[in-house]
Amino acid sequence: MAASQFLAHPPNLPKSLKYPSHSLPLQPSFFFKPHSKTLKLRAVLSEKPVAVAAAANKFHHCFTKSDDDGFLRCEGVKVQDVIDSVDKRPFYLYSKPQITRNFDAYHEALIGLRSIIGYAIKANNNLKILEHLRQLGCGAVLVSGNELRLALRAGFDPTKCIFNGNGKLLEDLVLAAKEGVFVNVDSEFDLENIVAAARIAAKKVNLLLRINPDVDPQVHPYVATGNKNSKFGIRNEKLQWFLDEVKAHPDELKLVGAHCHLGSTITKVDIFKDAAVLMVNYIDQIRDQGFEIEYLNIGGGLGIDYYHAGAVLPTPMDLINTVRELVLSRGLTLIIEPGRSLIANTCCFVNRVTGVKTNGTKNFVVIDGSMAELIHG
Ligand SMILES: Cc1ncc(COP(=O)(O)O)c(C=O)c1O
C-alpha cells in the first residue's frame, strides 16, 4: 500500500534519540485513540503482554496484530515499516481508508434522505483529516472561532457548517454570519449576540434552535448534554419567547431548523428516536407559526468501542433507521454531527521503547511518547 494512504501526524517534538536498531525491541509500543484507558494499558503491557495481544486481535478496524509474526499492521502495512520511514517520533498514524469507510457508513445510511454530515471537529482537528473529510463531502460542526477558521482553511463549504456552543463570542459570530454558516441559538444572550453579529456583518443568519429535549441518553453524566439539567440549549418552555424574538428581527434572523445533541458514547439508538419524536413535534409547532423549517439536526453521539472487548455496537445505519420515517414524514433535511464515530478507530499513537526499568517489584517499559502528546481531558 502506498504511504499516501496514511496520514502521519508527528507531534511537534524534536526527533527522538537514535538508538542502534539492535538495542530496540522489534515492535513499537502502541496506544489506540481514544485515550481514556491509556494508563491502564501501559501497566498491562508491562505485566501481561500476551493478554493484550489477544485483546488486540479482537479489534475490528484497520489495525491488526498478526499471530504469525507479532507485528502490528495498519491496512496490512507493518507499523514498524512506517516507523522506519518517518523522521519524527513519536507520531500519530491514521488510516485514510478507514476514515473513508467510516464516512461511507454514514453516507450509505443516509441514502434516500436529504442530509448534511457535519464532522464535529473537536473530535480531531488535524488539518489533513479535515481536508480529506471535506473532499468526501462532509460538512463541519464547530464550537469555537478557531474551529470555524480551521474549517474555512480546510475548504469546507460554509453552508454545510454549523456553529454550536453556549459561549459563542461576538467576533466569531460576525465571522460566521459573513461566511453564511448555520448558527445554533443556545440562550437568550446568545440570540442577542447573533442579532448584533448579523447587523455588523450586514448578513441575515440562518438559525437552528438548540432545544433541550430532556432525554436521558443513559451515558456518563459528563457526556450527557440533552437532559433538563444540561448547560446546553434552550428550555423547551421558553420556545415561544425565542420564536417571538426571531419574528421581531426579520432583517437579521432566519429560523431554518431545530437542533439537539443528546450526549456522547450512546449505545442505545432508540434514544435518538425518542428525541426525534419530540423534536419533530417542536418543528410542527414552529411551522404552525409560519416559519419555514427545513432542517432537523439530531447531533452526534454514536458510541464507539472504547474497551476493545468485542462489544457489538450500533452502526450509522442502525442510528439513521430509527429516525428515517420521521424525517421523511415531515419532508426535512437531516443534519447529523458525528465526531468519535468518524475518527476514533482510524488512529494509533506510535511509540518506541526507550528502556526498561524496575522498582524492584514491577517492571516499567518506558516509551518516547508521554502526556505531552497524548492529550486527554
Ligand atoms: C453539539 C455537538 N455535536 C456533536 C458532537 C460530537 O459527539 P460525538 O463525538 O459523541 O459523536 C459533540 C460532542 O461533544 C457536540 O457537543
Ligand as a Chemical Component Dictionary entry (heavy atoms), coordinates in Angstrom:
data_LIG
# 
_chem_comp.id                   LIG 
_chem_comp.type                 NON-POLYMER 
_chem_comp.pdbx_formal_charge   0 
_chem_comp.three_letter_code    LIG 
# 
loop_
_chem_comp_atom.comp_id 
_chem_comp_atom.atom_id 
_chem_comp_atom.alt_atom_id 
_chem_comp_atom.type_symbol 
_chem_comp_atom.charge 
_chem_comp_atom.model_Cartn_x 
_chem_comp_atom.model_Cartn_y 
_chem_comp_atom.model_Cartn_z 
_chem_comp_atom.pdbx_ordinal 
LIG C1 C1 C 0 -23.006 19.704 19.718 1  
LIG C2 C2 C 0 -22.159 18.503 19.493 2  
LIG N1 N1 N 0 -22.284 17.826 18.336 3  
LIG C3 C3 C 0 -21.546 16.727 18.077 4  
LIG C4 C4 C 0 -20.631 16.255 19.000 5  
LIG C5 C5 C 0 -19.849 15.011 18.669 6  
LIG O1 O1 O 0 -20.179 13.974 19.525 7  
LIG P1 P1 P 0 -19.602 12.505 19.334 8  
LIG O2 O2 O 0 -18.117 12.618 19.303 9  
LIG O3 O3 O 0 -20.075 11.769 20.530 10 
LIG O4 O4 O 0 -20.176 11.969 18.057 11 
LIG C6 C6 C 0 -20.470 16.905 20.217 12 
LIG C7 C7 C 0 -19.525 16.380 21.218 13 
LIG O5 O5 O 0 -19.415 16.755 22.320 14 
LIG C8 C8 C 0 -21.250 18.065 20.473 15 
LIG O6 O6 O 0 -21.149 18.740 21.613 16 
# 
loop_
_chem_comp_bond.comp_id 
_chem_comp_bond.atom_id_1 
_chem_comp_bond.atom_id_2 
_chem_comp_bond.value_order 
_chem_comp_bond.pdbx_ordinal 
LIG C1 C2 SING 1  
LIG C2 N1 SING 2  
LIG C2 C8 DOUB 3  
LIG N1 C3 DOUB 4  
LIG C3 C4 SING 5  
LIG C4 C5 SING 6  
LIG C4 C6 DOUB 7  
LIG C5 O1 SING 8  
LIG O1 P1 SING 9  
LIG P1 O2 DOUB 10 
LIG P1 O3 SING 11 
LIG P1 O4 SING 12 
LIG C6 C7 SING 13 
LIG C6 C8 SING 14 
LIG C7 O5 DOUB 15 
LIG C8 O6 SING 16 
# 
